[in-house]
Amino acid sequence: MKKTALFIFAAVIGLTMAGCLSMPQTSVRPVVTVVNNTGYTCFYLYLSPSSTDNWEEDVLGNDILENGQSVRVHLSKSLSQENIYDIMMVDEDGDTYTKWNVQLTENARILFTMRDFDRK
């Protein structure tokens, strides 16, 4: 009996390490697509859970997001932990475009236009 239990335990561990048994989708960092249709090139893109007071790091890094282009972004948390995000783009002139309290799903597509421009 102990040998059978040990064999089953070893098999489960082996399959898990080999990737045959996957983690539930909710534990994986989901991906969303952000589309820039503002008419301007954007240099910074921030996505932060709405429950936080600070923007997370720029997800574009050294890249830019030209008008008409899109970028796929991995969220910082699983959707089971956080699914409401604030999203901000900053263009070449330093102007910002913000969407507040966006409920995200796996493979969501977030479209930025001039309607999202933050008038100062």
PyMOL commands that set and color helices and strands:
alter all, ss='L'
color gray80, all
select helices_A, chain A and resi 2-18+25-27+114-116
alter helices_A, ss='H'
color red, helices_A
select strands_A, chain A and resi 31-36+42-49+70-74+84-91+96-103+109-112
alter strands_A, ss='S'
color yellow, strands_A
deselect
rebuild
show_as cartoon
